[in-house]
Amino acid sequence: MNLRTARFRTLCLTMLAALCCGLPAVSQESASPAYNIELVVFRATSAQGGAENWGAEAGTGNVIAGEEASSSSQVGHFVSALPTTSYQLTEIENKLRSSGAYVPIAHAAWSQTASAWGTRAGFPVQRLGLDVPGFSGTVFLERGQYLHLGMTLTYAMPSPPGGMGAGPGTTFTINESRRIRFYERNYYDHPAFGVIALVSPAQGARPPGR
């Protein structure tokens, strides 16, 4: 390599470095993978256990809002709602309805990125398409060493199932977080109502092998 060629190569590398320095950095948000989450919420038609002191149930817990409350890269971002044609839990919903023991009250699916582990940053159920009278709370997806799906939900039923010792308008609560595996159904249980959840990667998603 002669001196002229060496100088030309050095000049090119210098210009390339300068151009790269002027480019906007790739944010963690854009590099964060998105996940598809699908939930079926259902209520029981009869007591699934004995009467309890429902007024002593835990409150809603410390859950912060999603992207609306913070622009931090530690907070998950809502990507989009998913069409009903992409639902994978429709058969489960139909079986619940035909069982006579349970009544589906909401079914929705959406795509989002995950929040950092321990933030409990999620989205209100109304934002996710789970808009049911008396039903409120937050669903959050956290990513640490493993992926966890959690929810803090309350459901005030006009007419709770008989045998539960609960009067009209009693508020029931689910406050739980679980480690999830892709394409596996996850159950969040309560004597009065429950949730079935399915999580899959947004890219290359496939139906569960069942």
C-alpha positions as CSV (number, residue, x, y, z in Angstrom):
1,M,0.0,0.0,0.0
2,N,1.6,3.3,-1.1
3,L,1.4,6.5,0.8
4,R,-1.3,8.0,-1.3
5,T,-3.5,4.9,-0.9
6,A,-2.9,4.9,2.9
7,R,-3.9,8.6,3.2
8,F,-7.0,8.0,1.1
9,R,-8.1,5.1,3.3
10,T,-7.5,7.1,6.4
11,L,-9.6,9.9,5.1
12,C,-12.5,7.5,4.2
13,L,-12.4,6.0,7.7
14,T,-12.4,9.4,9.3
15,M,-15.4,10.6,7.2
16,L,-17.3,7.3,7.9
17,A,-16.7,7.8,11.7
18,A,-18.0,11.4,11.4
19,L,-21.1,10.3,9.6
20,C,-21.8,7.6,12.2
21,C,-21.4,10.1,15.0
22,G,-24.0,12.3,13.3
23,L,-26.6,9.5,13.0
24,P,-29.3,9.2,15.7
25,A,-28.6,6.4,18.2
26,V,-30.9,3.3,17.9
27,S,-33.1,3.5,21.0
28,Q,-33.7,0.6,23.3
29,E,-37.4,1.0,22.6
30,S,-36.9,0.3,18.8
31,A,-34.8,-2.7,19.7
32,S,-37.2,-4.1,22.2
33,P,-39.1,-7.2,21.0
34,A,-42.9,-7.0,20.9
35,Y,-45.2,-9.7,22.3
36,N,-48.8,-10.7,21.5
37,I,-51.0,-11.1,24.6
38,E,-54.5,-12.6,24.5
39,L,-56.8,-12.7,27.5
40,V,-60.2,-14.3,28.1
41,V,-61.9,-13.1,31.3
42,F,-64.8,-15.2,32.7
43,R,-67.0,-15.4,35.8
44,A,-68.3,-18.3,37.7
45,T,-72.1,-19.0,37.7
46,S,-71.9,-20.8,41.1
47,A,-69.6,-20.8,44.1
48,Q,-66.3,-22.6,43.5
49,G,-65.5,-22.6,47.2
50,G,-66.9,-21.8,50.6
51,A,-67.9,-18.4,51.8
52,E,-65.0,-16.0,52.8
53,N,-64.5,-12.5,54.1
54,W,-64.4,-10.8,50.7
55,G,-64.0,-7.4,52.3
56,A,-60.6,-8.4,53.5
57,E,-59.2,-9.0,50.0
58,A,-56.0,-7.2,49.0
59,G,-56.3,-3.8,47.3
60,T,-55.1,-3.0,43.8
61,G,-51.4,-2.9,44.7
62,N,-48.7,-0.6,43.4
63,V,-49.1,-0.5,39.7
64,I,-48.0,2.5,37.6
65,A,-49.4,3.5,34.3
66,G,-47.7,2.6,31.0
67,E,-46.2,4.9,28.4
68,E,-48.6,7.7,29.2
69,A,-47.0,8.2,32.6
70,S,-43.3,7.9,31.5
71,S,-41.1,8.0,28.5
72,S,-38.5,5.8,30.2
73,S,-37.2,2.9,28.2
74,Q,-37.9,0.8,31.3
75,V,-41.7,1.1,30.6
76,G,-43.5,-1.1,28.1
77,H,-45.2,0.5,25.1
78,F,-48.5,-0.4,23.6
79,V,-48.1,-1.3,19.9
80,S,-51.6,-2.2,18.6
81,A,-54.8,-4.1,19.2
82,L,-55.0,-7.4,17.4
83,P,-58.0,-8.3,15.2
84,T,-60.4,-11.1,16.2
85,T,-59.2,-13.1,13.3
86,S,-55.9,-13.6,15.1
87,Y,-57.4,-14.9,18.3
88,Q,-56.1,-18.3,19.5
89,L,-58.4,-18.7,22.5
90,T,-61.7,-18.6,20.8
91,E,-62.2,-22.4,21.2
92,I,-61.6,-22.0,25.0
93,E,-64.0,-19.2,25.2
94,N,-66.7,-21.3,23.4
95,K,-66.1,-24.2,25.8
96,L,-66.4,-21.9,28.8
97,R,-69.7,-20.6,27.5
98,S,-71.1,-24.0,26.7
99,S,-70.0,-25.5,30.1
100,G,-72.8,-23.7,32.1
101,A,-70.3,-23.3,34.9
102,Y,-68.6,-20.2,33.5
103,V,-69.6,-17.1,31.5
104,P,-67.0,-15.3,29.4
105,I,-67.3,-11.6,30.0
106,A,-64.4,-10.2,27.9
107,H,-61.9,-11.3,25.2
108,A,-59.1,-9.2,23.8
109,A,-55.6,-9.4,22.3
110,W,-52.9,-6.8,21.7
111,S,-49.2,-6.3,21.0
112,Q,-46.8,-4.6,23.3
113,T,-43.2,-4.4,24.5
114,A,-42.2,-5.4,28.0
115,S,-41.4,-3.3,31.0
116,A,-38.3,-3.9,33.1
117,W,-38.6,-6.4,35.9
118,G,-40.0,-4.9,39.1
119,T,-41.6,-1.8,37.6
120,R,-45.2,-3.3,37.5
121,A,-45.8,-0.8,34.7
122,G,-48.9,-1.8,32.7
123,F,-52.0,-0.7,30.9
124,P,-55.6,-0.2,32.1
125,V,-58.0,-2.9,31.0
126,Q,-60.1,-0.4,29.1
127,R,-57.1,0.5,26.9
128,L,-56.6,-3.2,26.1
129,G,-60.2,-3.7,25.0
130,L,-61.5,-5.3,28.2
131,D,-64.2,-2.8,28.8
132,V,-66.8,-4.4,31.0
133,P,-69.1,-2.7,33.6
134,G,-67.6,-3.1,37.1
135,F,-64.3,-4.5,35.8
136,S,-61.1,-2.5,36.2
137,G,-57.4,-2.8,36.8
138,T,-54.1,-3.2,35.0
139,V,-52.2,-5.8,33.1
140,F,-48.4,-5.7,33.0
141,L,-45.7,-7.6,31.2
142,E,-42.2,-7.6,32.7
143,R,-39.0,-8.9,31.4
144,G,-36.0,-9.8,33.6
145,Q,-34.2,-13.1,33.5
146,Y,-37.6,-14.5,32.5
147,L,-40.8,-13.0,31.1
148,H,-43.7,-12.5,33.6
149,L,-47.3,-11.5,32.9
150,G,-49.1,-10.0,35.9
151,M,-52.4,-8.4,36.5
152,T,-54.1,-6.5,39.3
153,L,-57.9,-6.7,38.5
154,T,-61.1,-6.0,40.4
155,Y,-64.6,-7.0,39.4
156,A,-67.7,-5.7,41.2
157,M,-70.5,-8.1,40.3
158,P,-74.1,-7.0,40.5
159,S,-75.1,-10.5,41.4
160,P,-72.2,-12.7,42.8
161,P,-72.6,-16.5,42.5
162,G,-74.8,-18.0,45.2
163,G,-73.1,-19.7,48.0
164,M,-70.1,-17.3,48.2
165,G,-71.6,-15.3,51.0
166,A,-71.1,-12.1,48.9
167,G,-73.8,-9.4,48.5
168,P,-74.6,-7.5,45.4
169,G,-71.8,-5.2,44.3
170,T,-69.1,-7.1,46.2
171,T,-65.7,-6.4,44.7
172,F,-63.4,-9.3,44.0
173,T,-59.7,-9.0,43.3
174,I,-57.0,-10.9,41.4
175,N,-53.4,-9.6,42.1
176,E,-50.9,-12.1,40.6
177,S,-47.8,-12.3,38.4
178,R,-46.5,-15.4,36.8
179,R,-43.6,-16.5,34.8
180,I,-44.9,-17.4,31.3
181,R,-43.7,-19.6,28.4
182,F,-44.7,-18.8,24.9
183,Y,-47.8,-20.5,23.5
184,E,-48.8,-22.0,26.9
185,R,-52.1,-21.1,28.5
186,N,-51.8,-19.5,31.8
187,Y,-54.7,-19.5,34.4
188,Y,-55.2,-16.8,36.9
189,D,-57.8,-18.1,39.3
190,H,-60.3,-16.7,41.8
191,P,-63.5,-18.3,43.2
192,A,-65.6,-15.6,41.5
193,F,-63.9,-14.9,38.2
194,G,-60.7,-15.8,36.4
195,V,-58.5,-15.1,33.4
196,I,-56.9,-17.3,30.7
197,A,-53.8,-15.8,29.1
198,L,-51.7,-16.6,26.1
199,V,-48.4,-14.9,25.2
200,S,-46.4,-15.3,22.0
201,P,-43.7,-13.3,20.2
202,A,-45.2,-10.8,17.8
203,Q,-42.7,-11.8,15.1
204,G,-43.0,-15.3,13.8
205,A,-46.0,-16.1,16.0
206,R,-47.5,-19.5,15.5
207,P,-50.6,-21.1,16.9
208,P,-50.0,-23.4,20.0
209,G,-49.4,-27.0,19.2
210,R,-52.5,-28.4,20.9
